[in-house]
Amino acid sequence: MQGMPAAVRYSRSDLRRILGENVPAGAAGLLKVELPREVDVFFEAYPAERVGLSTEFPGRLGIGRAWHGVCEVQVDLGDGSVWSVVAVEGGQPEVGFMNTDIERFIIFLQRLHGMALLAEMEEGPRYREQAEAVRRELVQADEPATMEGTWWAGIIEEMLAMA
């Protein structure tokens, strides 16, 4: 995709160093993908040496930061789902569902990166039409990730409002 940045790829040895010999099923999805190194304000992948288990949420692996670095992106080692975690000073972290799995997370990153580029080039009805088409595509790709109250739902609405 035009403008997509360099990728980060994790190896089995990277994950074994963190998780032990038996890489859980939820983390195995990371072996099949290349994470974009950085996508606008949406995501920045950790290099392999920085990936680590969450201290607040055992069973989750931190793989990067999102939304201007405000939240950590974590993968659930049991089912492979992707979550955002925002540290709250003096309180419980805010946790939000992002995607069903890492593959769908990457689809969302790619499509919303494309929308951000499109917003810079297109105006009015043409942008709105294309943004609506992307929203429908994302609902098809991972409907739970587009439901009200999810991490991506707010971003999709912001992108649609740019028309």
N, C-alpha and C positions, 0 to 999 in steps of 0.2 A: 504494500500500500504506500502511496506517495507520502513522503514526510514521516513515515514511521521510523522511530529511532533504532539504534543498535539494541541487540537483545542480550538477555542474561539466560544462561542455560545451567541447570543444576544437574550434577551427575549422581549416580548411585553412591559413589564414595563420599560426596558432599553430604548427602542425606544420612548415610550410615554414621558419619562422624558425629552428627547431631543426635540421631535417633537410635543408634545401635544397629546391630546386624539385620534385624527384621524391620524393613521400611514398611510402615503401616499403609494400608490400602489408600487412605485419604491423601497421603503424601506421594504415592506412586504417580499420580496425575502430573506432578511437577516434572517428572522425568520425561514426559511426552511432549512438553511444550517449550517454547522459547518465550520468556516474558520480555515485553518491551522494556528497555532500560529506563526510559522516562517518556511519559506521554502527557504533554501539557501540564496542567495542574492536577490531573487525575491520578497519576501513579508514578512512583519511582521504585524500581526493584532493588532489593538489597543484593549486593554481591554475595557469592556463596559463603564467604567467611563471616558475614554479618547475619545470615539467617539463623534464627534460634527459636527455641521453645518459649512460649509465653509464660511469664511468671504468674500473671493473674488468672490465666485460663489454661490449666494443664490440658494437654491433648490438642493444643493449637500451635501452629508454627508461623512465626512472623516472617513474611517474605518481602515486605516493602512498606512504603508510606504513601498516603494519598491525600488529596485535597490540600495542596500547599504544605504538605508534611504534617498536617494536623492529626491525622489518624494513622494507625498502623493497620496494614492489611494482613489478615491471618487466615491460614487454611486449617480447617478442622481435620485432624489426622484420622478420625473415624470414617466420615462420609465424604470428605473432600470439598465440602462447602466453603465458601469464601466470606469473610466477615470483616467489618471495619470496627476498630476499637479506638475510642477517643479518651485520653486520660482526662479526668476531671479532678482538679485540685481539691484534695481533702474529701473526695467521695468515690463512689463506685464508678468505674469507667463506663462510658456509654457504648453499647454494642449494637451494631446494625448489620442486618443481613445484606450481603452484596450479590452473590451468585451461587447457583447450585453446584458449580465446579469450576476449576481453573480454566478449562477450555472456554466456557461461556463468559467468564470474566474477561478473557482476552478479546472475545468478539465484541463485548461492550466497550472495551477500551478503544479498539480499532474504529468502531462505528461512531463513537462520540468524539474521537479525535477528528474523524472525517467531518462531523457536524461542526466542530469548532473551526476547522479550516474553511468550510463552506460559509459559515456566518461572516467570515472576513471578506468573502468575495461576492456573495449574493445578498439581495435585499428583498424585503416584502414577501409577496405571495409565492414567488419561486422558492425562496428559502423555506417558508412555512410548509409548502407542499413536500419538499424533500425531507424536511425535519419530521413531518408526520409519517412519511414512508419509513424513515429510520426507526421511529418509535414503534410502528407496527412490526417491523422486522425484529426488534429487540423483544417485544412481547412474544413473538413466535419462538425466538431463540431460548428465552428463559423467563417465562411469565412471572414466576414468583419474585424475580428480581425487579420487576416493574410495578409491583403492587404498592399502593399508598403506604407511606411510612418506611419504605426500604431506602437504602442509601442511594441507589441509582434513580429512584422516582423523582427526587428533588432536582437532580442534575438534568434529567430529561425535561422536566417542566421548565427549568431555567433556559435550556437550549431552545425549547419551543417558544418561549416568551421573547426571544431575541428577534423574532420575525417582525 
